[in-house]
Amino acid sequence: MEETIDLREYFAIIKKRFWIIALITVIAAVVSGAISFFVLKPVYEAKTTLIVNTEKNEDTQMITGDQFSVTQKLAVTYGEIIKSRAVLDDVIKNLKLDDKYEDLANNVTVSPVKDTQIISISVQDTNKQKARDIANEIPKVFTKEAKRITKANDIQVIDKAILPDEAIKPNKMMNIAIAAVLGMMIGLFIVFVLEYLDNKIKTPQDIEKHLGLSVIGVIPNEDMA
């Protein structure tokens, strides 16, 4: 029963200052929406995939399990080569970009596809054409470097990057929803802090609760006559 009374008190506190919670929630959502729609630049992602081929066994003309395992490990190595300065500097030079190596490296993601010989390359940029061009230029430069460094047998492009239709971020609605939830939490925190700091005795129940005294009588409010 005591727990039920405490919960009712909490709900009463929230109800009393609900306008604070609502105001902060709305402000947080509006600010987040304004930033997402008018401040943050949309980021586009272009993807291309490569396959690392392995020489077949001369006797059986088939790829053995050991060769396949080696190729998978090479895919990880190739991922590091793709993001190397030797490759990305040439990409910057070929496309006449203003980017520095570090900036481009941060926008390029290389992921070996599990249990395959395939490598996925993703490029993010605020310019969709630029993202596509970089994603298509990387395999050209990488193929030359891979053959020079690792004596790779054959690397083929499976899917060329195409012009992305929609931005992958910012996720405007998600940002607004997260901001609204955070605003609500901040509002609740402020409401309970204000209630904690408010040590005024306003009701007979407050006298019994805080002072431990029994209420003998209550003087009626003349304004309520």
C-alpha positions in Angstrom: 0.0 0.0 0.0 2.9 2.3 0.9 4.4 1.7 -2.6 1.1 2.7 -4.2 1.0 6.0 -2.3 4.6 6.8 -3.4 3.7 6.2 -7.0 0.7 8.4 -6.7 2.9 11.1 -5.2 5.3 10.8 -8.2 2.4 11.1 -10.6 1.1 14.1 -8.8 4.5 15.8 -9.0 4.7 15.2 -12.7 1.1 16.4 -13.2 1.7 19.6 -11.3 4.7 20.7 -13.4 3.9 18.8 -16.6 4.1 22.0 -18.6 7.9 22.1 -17.9 8.3 18.6 -19.3 6.2 19.3 -22.3 8.0 22.6 -23.0 11.5 21.1 -22.8 10.5 18.2 -24.9 9.1 20.4 -27.6 12.1 22.7 -27.5 14.5 19.8 -27.8 12.6 18.3 -30.7 12.3 21.6 -32.6 16.1 22.4 -32.1 17.0 18.9 -33.3 14.8 19.2 -36.3 16.2 22.6 -37.2 19.7 21.3 -37.0 18.9 18.1 -38.9 17.1 19.8 -41.7 18.9 23.1 -42.1 22.4 22.8 -40.6 23.7 19.2 -41.1 24.7 18.4 -44.6 23.3 15.2 -46.1 25.9 12.4 -46.4 25.7 9.9 -49.3 27.3 6.5 -49.6 28.5 4.7 -52.8 29.5 1.1 -52.7 31.5 -1.2 -55.0 32.5 -4.9 -54.6 35.6 -6.7 -55.7 36.4 -10.4 -55.9 39.8 -11.8 -55.2 40.4 -14.7 -57.6 42.8 -17.6 -56.9 44.7 -19.9 -59.3 43.0 -23.3 -59.7 44.8 -26.5 -59.0 46.7 -27.5 -62.1 45.7 -31.1 -61.8 42.0 -30.8 -60.9 41.4 -27.3 -62.3 39.5 -26.6 -59.0 40.2 -24.3 -56.1 41.2 -26.2 -53.0 40.1 -25.5 -49.5 43.6 -24.3 -48.6 43.7 -21.9 -51.5 40.2 -20.6 -50.6 41.4 -20.0 -47.0 44.5 -18.2 -48.1 42.4 -16.1 -50.4 40.1 -15.1 -47.6 43.1 -14.0 -45.5 44.4 -12.1 -48.4 41.1 -10.2 -48.6 41.8 -8.8 -45.1 45.3 -7.8 -46.3 43.9 -6.2 -49.4 41.5 -4.2 -47.2 44.5 -2.6 -45.5 46.2 -1.9 -48.8 43.0 -0.2 -50.1 43.2 2.3 -47.3 46.9 2.8 -47.6 48.5 6.1 -48.5 49.9 4.5 -51.7 46.3 3.8 -53.0 44.4 6.8 -51.7 47.0 9.4 -52.6 46.8 8.2 -56.2 43.0 8.3 -56.0 43.2 12.0 -54.8 45.7 12.8 -57.6 43.7 11.0 -60.4 40.4 12.7 -59.4 42.1 16.0 -58.6 40.4 16.1 -55.2 41.1 18.7 -52.5 40.9 16.1 -49.7 43.8 15.1 -47.6 44.7 11.5 -47.2 43.5 11.3 -43.6 40.1 12.8 -44.5 39.6 10.4 -47.4 40.7 7.4 -45.3 38.1 8.2 -42.7 35.4 8.3 -45.4 36.4 4.9 -46.8 35.2 1.6 -45.3 36.5 -1.8 -46.4 34.7 -4.9 -45.3 35.6 -8.5 -46.4 32.4 -10.4 -46.8 32.4 -13.3 -44.4 33.2 -16.8 -45.9 33.7 -15.3 -49.4 36.5 -13.9 -51.6 34.5 -10.7 -51.9 35.6 -7.3 -50.6 33.0 -4.5 -50.1 34.2 -0.9 -50.4 32.0 2.0 -49.1 32.7 5.7 -49.6 30.8 8.4 -47.8 30.7 12.1 -48.8 28.4 15.1 -48.9 28.7 15.1 -52.7 27.0 12.1 -54.2 28.9 12.3 -57.5 32.2 12.5 -55.6 31.4 9.5 -53.5 30.6 7.5 -56.6 33.7 8.6 -58.5 36.0 7.7 -55.5 34.3 4.3 -55.1 35.0 3.5 -58.8 38.5 4.9 -58.8 39.7 3.0 -55.8 39.5 -0.5 -57.5 41.5 0.8 -60.5 44.4 2.1 -58.4 44.2 -0.8 -55.9 44.5 -3.5 -58.6 47.8 -2.1 -59.7 49.1 -1.8 -56.2 47.9 -5.2 -55.1 49.7 -6.9 -58.0 52.8 -4.9 -57.3 52.9 -5.5 -53.5 51.4 -9.0 -53.1 51.8 -10.4 -56.7 48.0 -10.9 -56.7 46.7 -13.2 -59.4 43.4 -11.5 -60.4 41.1 -8.9 -58.9 37.7 -8.3 -60.6 35.0 -5.6 -59.9 31.7 -7.3 -59.3 29.5 -4.2 -59.0 30.5 -0.7 -59.9 29.4 2.1 -57.7 26.3 4.0 -58.9 24.9 7.4 -58.0 23.2 7.1 -54.6 19.6 8.3 -54.6 19.2 9.1 -50.9 21.4 10.3 -48.1 22.3 7.8 -45.4 22.6 10.5 -42.7 21.5 12.5 -40.9 18.4 10.4 -40.0 16.2 13.4 -39.4 13.3 11.6 -37.8 15.5 9.5 -35.6 17.4 12.6 -34.4 14.1 14.3 -33.6 12.8 11.2 -31.7 16.0 10.9 -29.7 16.0 14.6 -28.9 12.4 14.4 -27.7 13.2 11.5 -25.4 16.2 13.3 -24.0 14.2 16.4 -23.5 11.5 14.5 -21.7 14.2 12.9 -19.4 15.7 16.3 -18.7 12.3 17.8 -18.0 11.5 15.0 -15.5 14.9 15.6 -13.8 14.2 19.3 -13.5 10.7 18.7 -12.2 11.8 16.4 -9.4 14.7 18.7 -8.5 12.3 21.6 -8.1 10.0 19.4 -6.0 13.0 18.4 -3.8 14.1 22.0 -3.3 10.5 23.1 -2.5 10.3 22.7 1.3 7.1 24.6 1.8 4.3 22.9 3.7 1.1 23.2 1.6 -1.2 20.5 2.8 -2.2 18.7 6.0 -0.5 15.6 4.6 2.8 17.5 4.3 2.6 18.3 8.1 2.2 14.6 8.9 4.8 13.5 6.5 7.6 16.0 7.2 6.9 17.0 10.8 5.4 13.8 12.2 2.6 15.8 13.8 -1.1 15.0 13.8 -3.4 17.6 12.3 -6.1 18.7 14.7 -8.0 21.0 12.4 -7.8 23.0 9.2 -8.6 26.7 8.9 -10.7 27.1 5.7 -9.6 29.6 3.0 -11.9 32.7 3.1 -11.5 33.1 -0.6 -13.3 29.8 -1.2 -16.5 31.0 0.5 
